Every structure is written in structure tokens, then in C-alpha cells.
């Protein structure tokens, strides 16, 4: 697996730490452990599926759905990161 440069240089996890392991756990079928490792894994998968689907099928409100999913993912990633940092430093 690729090492996290942020963690190697500064000793602090980045917002993507755990995503590689979560993808591997997802492919192994360990769904709850994948969520525990990286809570945004399922919303990212939904976003990617929608983006691929949207390449072939265009419809009226696709931009709003994309932006909603992107914002939701950003909030979820930031929230999970803040929660992880609070747990680490307490």
C-alpha cells in the first residue's frame, strides 16, 4: 500500500488515511470494517457510480445531484477527520 506522506512527514493522519484499506476491506466483503476504517467509503462509491452513470445518461438535474453528493462527501470526510483527531488527542 502507498504510505501517507502527511503522516510520514508530520506524524498526523490526513483526510484520506484509511481509504486504501477501506477499499481493500470492501473488496474482501468486510463492509462494516470498511466503514469503520473510512466512514466516507460508501458515499464516495455512490458518487463514483453516479458519475459513471451520468457519463452515459444525461438528465435535467444531474448537476444538482452531483454537487449535493460532493458537498455531502466533503462534510462527511471533514466530520470523520475531526472525530478521529479528537479521539487521538484525548
C-alpha positions as CSV (number, residue, x, y, z in Angstrom):
1,X,0.0,0.0,0.0
2,X,1.1,3.6,-0.6
3,X,2.3,5.4,2.5
4,X,0.7,8.6,3.7
5,X,3.2,11.4,3.1
6,X,1.4,13.6,5.6
7,X,1.7,11.1,8.3
8,X,5.3,10.3,7.4
9,X,6.4,13.9,7.4
10,X,4.2,15.4,10.1
11,X,3.1,12.5,12.2
12,X,-0.6,13.3,11.7
13,X,-3.2,11.5,9.6
14,X,-4.5,13.2,6.5
15,X,-8.2,13.2,5.5
16,X,-7.7,10.3,3.2
17,X,-5.9,8.0,5.7
18,X,-7.7,4.7,5.8
19,X,-9.3,5.0,2.3
20,X,-6.9,2.4,0.7
21,X,-7.5,-0.1,3.5
22,X,-11.3,0.6,3.3
23,X,-11.3,-0.2,-0.4
24,X,-9.5,-3.4,0.2
25,X,-11.8,-4.4,3.0
26,X,-14.8,-3.5,0.7
27,X,-13.5,-5.9,-2.0
28,X,-13.0,-8.6,0.7
29,X,-16.6,-8.2,1.7
30,X,-15.9,-6.8,5.2
31,X,-18.4,-4.0,4.8
32,X,-18.7,-2.9,8.5
33,X,-14.9,-2.9,8.9
34,X,-14.6,-0.8,5.7
35,X,-17.0,1.7,7.2
36,X,-15.1,1.8,10.5
37,X,-11.8,2.3,8.7
38,X,-13.1,5.1,6.5
39,X,-16.7,6.3,7.0
40,X,-17.0,8.1,3.7
41,X,-16.3,5.0,1.6
42,X,-19.9,4.2,0.8
43,X,-20.8,7.8,-0.1
44,X,-17.7,8.0,-2.3
45,X,-18.7,4.8,-4.0
46,X,-22.2,6.2,-4.6
47,X,-20.7,9.3,-6.1
48,X,-18.4,7.4,-8.4
49,X,-21.3,5.2,-9.6
50,X,-23.4,8.2,-10.3
51,X,-20.6,9.9,-12.2
52,X,-20.0,6.9,-14.4
53,X,-23.8,6.5,-14.9
54,X,-24.0,10.2,-15.8
55,X,-21.4,9.9,-18.5
56,X,-23.8,7.8,-20.5
57,X,-27.2,9.2,-19.4
58,X,-27.7,12.9,-19.0
59,X,-30.8,14.3,-17.3
60,X,-32.1,17.6,-16.1
61,X,-31.0,17.8,-12.5
62,X,-27.7,15.9,-12.8
63,X,-25.6,18.9,-11.8
64,X,-27.6,19.4,-8.6
65,X,-27.2,15.7,-7.7
66,X,-23.5,15.8,-8.3
67,X,-23.0,18.9,-6.3
68,X,-25.1,17.6,-3.5
69,X,-23.1,14.3,-3.4
70,X,-19.8,16.2,-3.5
71,X,-20.8,18.5,-0.7
72,X,-22.2,15.6,1.4
73,X,-18.9,13.7,0.9
74,X,-16.8,16.8,1.9
75,X,-18.8,17.2,5.0
76,X,-18.6,13.5,5.9
77,X,-14.9,13.4,5.3
78,X,-14.3,16.5,7.3
79,X,-16.5,15.3,10.1
80,X,-14.9,11.9,10.3
81,X,-11.4,13.5,10.3
82,X,-12.3,15.9,13.1
83,X,-13.8,13.0,15.1
84,X,-10.7,10.9,14.5
85,X,-8.4,13.8,15.6
86,X,-10.5,14.4,18.8
87,X,-10.2,10.7,19.7
88,X,-6.4,10.6,19.0
89,X,-5.6,13.7,21.0
90,X,-7.8,12.9,24.0
